[in-house]
């Protein structure tokens, strides 16, 4: 997980979840009941805005942890 993307992921995460859900690099959707399907969509939109990218349905189903998100948004070759 690249250190350069983690702060941007955290910024998007906090914009959606506030401080109610503690952000950690090991967080995943299965372990966090407040990471609902609606919040997941909101989080993906916040990530798209933060990184200037677009995700498809496959991305949405695979990006269920901070580690998976970091792997998806990390610059290629990083």
N, CA, C and O atoms as CSV, one atom per row, in Angstrom:
chain,resi,resn,atom,element,x,y,z
A,1,UNK,N,N,0.867,-1.181,0.000
A,1,UNK,CA,C,0.000,0.000,0.000
A,1,UNK,C,C,0.905,1.232,0.000
A,1,UNK,O,O,1.757,1.389,0.874
A,2,UNK,N,N,0.711,2.089,-0.975
A,2,UNK,CA,C,1.582,3.250,-1.083
A,2,UNK,C,C,1.142,4.353,-0.131
A,2,UNK,O,O,-0.046,4.648,0.006
A,3,UNK,N,N,2.117,4.943,0.510
A,3,UNK,CA,C,1.848,5.993,1.494
A,3,UNK,C,C,1.247,7.237,0.849
A,3,UNK,O,O,0.573,8.015,1.524
A,4,UNK,N,N,1.479,7.433,-0.431
A,4,UNK,CA,C,0.972,8.640,-1.083
A,4,UNK,C,C,-0.542,8.616,-1.297
A,4,UNK,O,O,-1.167,9.676,-1.336
A,5,UNK,N,N,-1.143,7.442,-1.437
A,5,UNK,CA,C,-2.589,7.397,-1.674
A,5,UNK,C,C,-3.394,7.317,-0.382
A,5,UNK,O,O,-4.561,7.709,-0.365
A,6,UNK,N,N,-2.803,6.823,0.690
A,6,UNK,CA,C,-3.543,6.628,1.936
A,6,UNK,C,C,-4.169,7.910,2.480
A,6,UNK,O,O,-5.330,7.870,2.888
A,7,UNK,N,N,-3.465,9.048,2.510
A,7,UNK,CA,C,-4.109,10.278,3.001
A,7,UNK,C,C,-5.310,10.710,2.156
A,7,UNK,O,O,-6.283,11.242,2.690
A,8,UNK,N,N,-5.247,10.484,0.849
A,8,UNK,CA,C,-6.370,10.847,-0.016
A,8,UNK,C,C,-7.555,9.908,0.207
A,8,UNK,O,O,-8.709,10.335,0.173
A,9,UNK,N,N,-7.262,8.626,0.435
A,9,UNK,CA,C,-8.330,7.682,0.754
A,9,UNK,C,C,-8.974,8.067,2.078
A,9,UNK,O,O,-10.197,8.043,2.218
A,10,UNK,N,N,-8.138,8.420,3.046
A,10,UNK,CA,C,-8.653,8.818,4.357
A,10,UNK,C,C,-9.520,10.063,4.244
A,10,UNK,O,O,-10.554,10.155,4.907
A,11,UNK,N,N,-9.123,11.010,3.428
A,11,UNK,CA,C,-9.912,12.230,3.243
A,11,UNK,C,C,-11.297,11.892,2.693
A,11,UNK,O,O,-12.300,12.414,3.180
A,12,UNK,N,N,-11.360,11.024,1.683
A,12,UNK,CA,C,-12.645,10.612,1.119
A,12,UNK,C,C,-13.451,9.835,2.158
A,12,UNK,O,O,-14.662,10.022,2.272
A,13,UNK,N,N,-12.789,8.971,2.909
A,13,UNK,CA,C,-13.451,8.162,3.927
A,13,UNK,C,C,-14.086,9.045,4.990
A,13,UNK,O,O,-15.250,8.854,5.342
A,14,UNK,N,N,-13.339,9.996,5.497
A,14,UNK,CA,C,-13.845,10.882,6.544
A,14,UNK,C,C,-14.981,11.764,6.016
A,14,UNK,O,O,-15.902,12.101,6.759
A,15,UNK,N,N,-14.916,12.132,4.748
A,15,UNK,CA,C,-16.001,12.948,4.185
A,15,UNK,C,C,-17.321,12.183,4.166
A,15,UNK,O,O,-18.388,12.795,4.214
A,16,UNK,N,N,-17.263,10.863,4.098
A,16,UNK,CA,C,-18.470,10.035,4.068
A,16,UNK,C,C,-18.857,9.541,5.460
A,16,UNK,O,O,-20.024,9.617,5.846
A,17,UNK,N,N,-17.888,9.040,6.205
A,17,UNK,CA,C,-18.172,8.403,7.496
A,17,UNK,C,C,-17.960,9.323,8.697
A,17,UNK,O,O,-18.334,8.979,9.818
A,18,UNK,N,N,-17.369,10.478,8.464
A,18,UNK,CA,C,-17.051,11.360,9.584
A,18,UNK,C,C,-16.040,10.683,10.493
A,18,UNK,O,O,-15.206,9.899,10.039
A,19,UNK,N,N,-16.122,10.986,11.752
A,19,UNK,CA,C,-15.192,10.377,12.715
A,19,UNK,C,C,-15.846,9.211,13.449
A,19,UNK,O,O,-15.258,8.651,14.375
A,20,UNK,N,N,-17.076,8.838,13.035
A,20,UNK,CA,C,-17.793,7.743,13.696
A,20,UNK,C,C,-17.115,6.397,13.457
A,20,UNK,O,O,-17.147,5.521,14.321
A,21,UNK,N,N,-16.507,6.234,12.298
A,21,UNK,CA,C,-15.807,4.997,11.974
A,21,UNK,C,C,-14.323,5.319,11.917
A,21,UNK,O,O,-13.891,6.070,11.043
A,22,UNK,N,N,-13.531,4.762,12.836
A,22,UNK,CA,C,-12.094,5.037,12.823
A,22,UNK,C,C,-11.448,4.505,11.542
A,22,UNK,O,O,-11.666,3.356,11.159
A,23,UNK,N,N,-10.667,5.335,10.899
A,23,UNK,CA,C,-9.984,4.946,9.669
A,23,UNK,C,C,-8.690,4.230,10.011
A,23,UNK,O,O,-7.868,4.745,10.768
A,24,UNK,N,N,-8.513,3.047,9.453
A,24,UNK,CA,C,-7.245,2.319,9.561
A,24,UNK,C,C,-6.955,1.680,8.209
A,24,UNK,O,O,-7.873,1.418,7.431
A,25,UNK,N,N,-5.699,1.434,7.936
A,25,UNK,CA,C,-5.305,0.818,6.671
A,25,UNK,C,C,-5.803,-0.614,6.560
A,25,UNK,O,O,-5.882,-1.150,5.455
A,26,UNK,N,N,-6.141,-1.243,7.675
A,26,UNK,CA,C,-6.607,-2.635,7.648
A,26,UNK,C,C,-8.134,-2.760,7.665
A,26,UNK,O,O,-8.657,-3.874,7.718
A,27,UNK,N,N,-8.840,-1.658,7.623
A,27,UNK,CA,C,-10.298,-1.674,7.692
A,27,UNK,C,C,-10.894,-2.351,6.466
A,27,UNK,O,O,-10.441,-2.137,5.341
A,28,UNK,N,N,-11.929,-3.180,6.701
A,28,UNK,CA,C,-12.668,-3.745,5.579
A,28,UNK,C,C,-14.162,-3.694,5.871
A,28,UNK,O,O,-14.598,-3.588,7.018
A,29,UNK,N,N,-14.915,-3.772,4.802
A,29,UNK,CA,C,-16.362,-3.575,4.887
A,29,UNK,C,C,-17.051,-4.658,5.720
A,29,UNK,O,O,-18.015,-4.372,6.430
A,30,UNK,N,N,-16.570,-5.877,5.640
A,30,UNK,CA,C,-17.188,-6.985,6.365
A,30,UNK,C,C,-17.124,-6.753,7.882
A,30,UNK,O,O,-18.067,-7.078,8.603
A,31,UNK,N,N,-16.029,-6.201,8.348
A,31,UNK,CA,C,-15.814,-6.015,9.788
A,31,UNK,C,C,-16.460,-4.748,10.339
A,31,UNK,O,O,-16.517,-4.571,11.556
A,32,UNK,N,N,-16.945,-3.873,9.476
A,32,UNK,CA,C,-17.497,-2.594,9.931
A,32,UNK,C,C,-18.971,-2.478,9.535
A,32,UNK,O,O,-19.279,-2.213,8.373
A,33,UNK,N,N,-19.887,-2.677,10.497
A,33,UNK,CA,C,-21.314,-2.656,10.170
A,33,UNK,C,C,-21.830,-1.304,9.680
A,33,UNK,O,O,-22.870,-1.249,9.025
A,34,UNK,N,N,-21.131,-0.225,9.979
A,34,UNK,CA,C,-21.586,1.092,9.509
A,34,UNK,C,C,-21.183,1.355,8.056
A,34,UNK,O,O,-21.593,2.355,7.465
A,35,UNK,N,N,-20.377,0.453,7.482
A,35,UNK,CA,C,-19.986,0.553,6.073
A,35,UNK,C,C,-21.051,-0.188,5.268
A,35,UNK,O,O,-20.814,-1.284,4.758
A,36,UNK,N,N,-22.211,0.421,5.164
A,36,UNK,CA,C,-23.370,-0.175,4.494
A,36,UNK,C,C,-23.236,-0.047,2.981
A,36,UNK,O,O,-22.298,0.576,2.483
A,37,UNK,N,N,-24.167,-0.632,2.264
A,37,UNK,CA,C,-24.127,-0.543,0.803
A,37,UNK,C,C,-24.295,0.903,0.332
A,37,UNK,O,O,-23.647,1.322,-0.627
A,38,UNK,N,N,-25.156,1.662,1.000
A,38,UNK,CA,C,-25.329,3.071,0.639
A,38,UNK,C,C,-24.049,3.859,0.919
A,38,UNK,O,O,-23.614,4.656,0.087
A,39,UNK,N,N,-23.455,3.640,2.076
A,39,UNK,CA,C,-22.199,4.328,2.408
A,39,UNK,C,C,-21.089,3.913,1.459
A,39,UNK,O,O,-20.216,4.718,1.138
A,40,UNK,N,N,-21.112,2.660,1.004
A,40,UNK,CA,C,-20.103,2.181,0.058
A,40,UNK,C,C,-20.177,2.977,-1.245
A,40,UNK,O,O,-19.153,3.400,-1.781
A,41,UNK,N,N,-21.392,3.175,-1.746
A,41,UNK,CA,C,-21.570,3.950,-2.972
A,41,UNK,C,C,-21.110,5.396,-2.745
A,41,UNK,O,O,-20.420,5.967,-3.590
A,42,UNK,N,N,-21.486,5.980,-1.619
A,42,UNK,CA,C,-21.054,7.347,-1.308
A,42,UNK,C,C,-19.525,7.426,-1.228
A,42,UNK,O,O,-18.920,8.380,-1.717
A,43,UNK,N,N,-18.917,6.426,-0.615
A,43,UNK,CA,C,-17.459,6.384,-0.488
A,43,UNK,C,C,-16.810,6.276,-1.866
A,43,UNK,O,O,-15.827,6.965,-2.138
A,44,UNK,N,N,-17.346,5.421,-2.738
A,44,UNK,CA,C,-16.786,5.288,-4.081
A,44,UNK,C,C,-16.883,6.600,-4.852
A,44,UNK,O,O,-15.953,6.963,-5.572
A,45,UNK,N,N,-17.988,7.310,-4.711
A,45,UNK,CA,C,-18.139,8.610,-5.377
A,45,UNK,C,C,-17.121,9.609,-4.826
A,45,UNK,O,O,-16.508,10.360,-5.586
A,46,UNK,N,N,-16.945,9.615,-3.512
A,46,UNK,CA,C,-15.950,10.506,-2.904
A,46,UNK,C,C,-14.548,10.156,-3.395
A,46,UNK,O,O,-13.736,11.049,-3.639
A,47,UNK,N,N,-14.260,8.863,-3.540
A,47,UNK,CA,C,-12.955,8.435,-4.063
A,47,UNK,C,C,-12.785,8.861,-5.515
A,47,UNK,O,O,-11.706,9.307,-5.906
A,48,UNK,N,N,-13.830,8.729,-6.313
A,48,UNK,CA,C,-13.760,9.168,-7.706
A,48,UNK,C,C,-13.431,10.661,-7.781
A,48,UNK,O,O,-12.603,11.081,-8.590
A,49,UNK,N,N,-14.074,11.441,-6.948
A,49,UNK,CA,C,-13.817,12.884,-6.930
A,49,UNK,C,C,-12.408,13.193,-6.442
A,49,UNK,O,O,-11.736,14.063,-6.996
A,50,UNK,N,N,-11.967,12.500,-5.428
A,50,UNK,CA,C,-10.645,12.745,-4.843
A,50,UNK,C,C,-9.513,12.381,-5.814
A,50,UNK,O,O,-8.510,13.089,-5.904
A,51,UNK,N,N,-9.686,11.274,-6.532
A,51,UNK,CA,C,-8.620,10.780,-7.404
A,51,UNK,C,C,-8.827,11.125,-8.880
A,51,UNK,O,O,-7.943,10.882,-9.702
A,52,UNK,N,N,-9.991,11.691,-9.221
A,52,UNK,CA,C,-10.245,12.037,-10.618
A,52,UNK,C,C,-10.346,10.817,-11.515
A,52,UNK,O,O,-9.880,10.835,-12.655
A,53,UNK,N,N,-10.958,9.751,-10.999
A,53,UNK,CA,C,-11.119,8.507,-11.748
A,53,UNK,C,C,-12.591,8.108,-11.751
A,53,UNK,O,O,-13.413,8.716,-11.066
A,54,UNK,N,N,-12.909,7.078,-12.530
A,54,UNK,CA,C,-14.251,6.502,-12.540
A,54,UNK,C,C,-14.115,5.010,-12.275
A,54,UNK,O,O,-13.210,4.355,-12.792
A,55,UNK,N,N,-15.025,4.482,-11.465
A,55,UNK,CA,C,-15.047,3.057,-11.170
A,55,UNK,C,C,-16.237,2.422,-11.857
A,55,UNK,O,O,-17.261,3.069,-12.077
A,56,UNK,N,N,-16.093,1.134,-12.200
A,56,UNK,CA,C,-17.219,0.406,-12.777
A,56,UNK,C,C,-17.780,-0.564,-11.736
A,56,UNK,O,O,-17.315,-0.594,-10.597
A,57,UNK,N,N,-18.766,-1.344,-12.126
A,57,UNK,CA,C,-19.412,-2.268,-11.197
A,57,UNK,C,C,-18.460,-3.286,-10.612
A,57,UNK,O,O,-18.569,-3.628,-9.434
A,58,UNK,N,N,-17.520,-3.783,-11.418
A,58,UNK,CA,C,-16.541,-4.744,-10.911
A,58,UNK,C,C,-15.677,-4.108,-9.830
A,58,UNK,O,O,-15.365,-4.740,-8.820
A,59,UNK,N,N,-15.292,-2.854,-10.049
A,59,UNK,CA,C,-14.513,-2.147,-9.032
A,59,UNK,C,C,-15.306,-2.064,-7.733
A,59,UNK,O,O,-14.769,-2.311,-6.653
A,60,UNK,N,N,-16.565,-1.721,-7.843
A,60,UNK,CA,C,-17.406,-1.544,-6.657
A,60,UNK,C,C,-17.492,-2.819,-5.836
A,60,UNK,O,O,-17.485,-2.767,-4.606
A,61,UNK,N,N,-17.573,-3.956,-6.500
A,61,UNK,CA,C,-17.684,-5.210,-5.755
A,61,UNK,C,C,-16.348,-5.684,-5.206
A,61,UNK,O,O,-16.316,-6.430,-4.227
A,62,UNK,N,N,-15.251,-5.266,-5.815
A,62,UNK,CA,C,-13.918,-5.685,-5.365
A,62,UNK,C,C,-13.313,-4.740,-4.328
A,62,UNK,O,O,-12.464,-5.154,-3.538
A,63,UNK,N,N,-13.732,-3.501,-4.323
A,63,UNK,CA,C,-13.121,-2.487,-3.448
A,63,UNK,C,C,-13.824,-2.449,-2.092
A,63,UNK,O,O,-14.496,-1.475,-1.752
A,64,UNK,N,N,-13.656,-3.519,-1.332
A,64,UNK,CA,C,-14.367,-3.636,-0.056
A,64,UNK,C,C,-13.438,-3.552,1.147
A,64,UNK,O,O,-13.822,-3.916,2.258
A,65,UNK,N,N,-12.232,-3.079,0.928
A,65,UNK,CA,C,-11.303,-2.846,2.033
A,65,UNK,C,C,-10.403,-1.676,1.657
A,65,UNK,O,O,-10.268,-1.334,0.482
A,66,UNK,N,N,-9.805,-1.083,2.642
A,66,UNK,CA,C,-8.885,0.026,2.371
A,66,UNK,C,C,-7.705,-0.466,1.544
A,66,UNK,O,O,-7.230,0.245,0.659
A,67,UNK,N,N,-7.227,-1.677,1.826
A,67,UNK,CA,C,-6.103,-2.239,1.060
A,67,UNK,C,C,-6.482,-2.423,-0.411
A,67,UNK,O,O,-5.692,-2.097,-1.296
A,68,UNK,N,N,-7.686,-2.943,-0.678
A,68,UNK,CA,C,-8.136,-3.144,-2.063
A,68,UNK,C,C,-8.308,-1.806,-2.775
A,68,UNK,O,O,-7.994,-1.680,-3.958
A,69,UNK,N,N,-8.802,-0.822,-2.057
A,69,UNK,CA,C,-8.969,0.518,-2.634
A,69,UNK,C,C,-7.613,1.109,-2.971
A,69,UNK,O,O,-7.426,1.663,-4.055
A,70,UNK,N,N,-6.669,0.995,-2.053
A,70,UNK,CA,C,-5.325,1.529,-2.284
A,70,UNK,C,C,-4.680,0.857,-3.497
A,70,UNK,O,O,-4.022,1.521,-4.299
A,71,UNK,N,N,-4.866,-0.447,-3.631
A,71,UNK,CA,C,-4.296,-1.163,-4.776
A,71,UNK,C,C,-4.917,-0.677,-6.079
A,71,UNK,O,O,-4.235,-0.590,-7.101
A,72,UNK,N,N,-6.203,-0.363,-6.044
A,72,UNK,CA,C,-6.897,0.078,-7.259
A,72,UNK,C,C,-6.518,1.500,-7.670
A,72,UNK,O,O,-6.380,1.779,-8.861
A,73,UNK,N,N,-6.350,2.390,-6.711
A,73,UNK,CA,C,-6.103,3.800,-7.048
A,73,UNK,C,C,-4.622,4.164,-7.095
A,73,UNK,O,O,-4.273,5.261,-7.531
A,74,UNK,N,N,-3.753,3.267,-6.655
A,74,UNK,CA,C,-2.305,3.558,-6.670
A,74,UNK,C,C,-1.847,3.768,-8.115
A,74,UNK,O,O,-2.288,3.074,-9.031
A,75,UNK,N,N,-0.964,4.729,-8.293
A,75,UNK,CA,C,-0.419,4.943,-9.645
A,75,UNK,C,C,0.260,3.672,-10.136
A,75,UNK,O,O,0.935,2.984,-9.370
A,76,UNK,N,N,0.082,3.373,-11.389
A,76,UNK,CA,C,0.719,2.189,-11.974
A,76,UNK,C,C,2.227,2.319,-11.876
A,76,UNK,O,O,2.795,3.381,-12.128
A,77,UNK,N,N,2.862,1.221,-11.507
A,77,UNK,CA,C,4.312,1.226,-11.360
A,77,UNK,C,C,4.786,1.674,-10.007
A,77,UNK,O,O,5.989,1.718,-9.751
A,78,UNK,N,N,3.832,2.016,-9.110
A,78,UNK,CA,C,4.223,2.479,-7.768
A,78,UNK,C,C,4.381,1.315,-6.825
A,78,UNK,O,O,4.705,1.509,-5.653
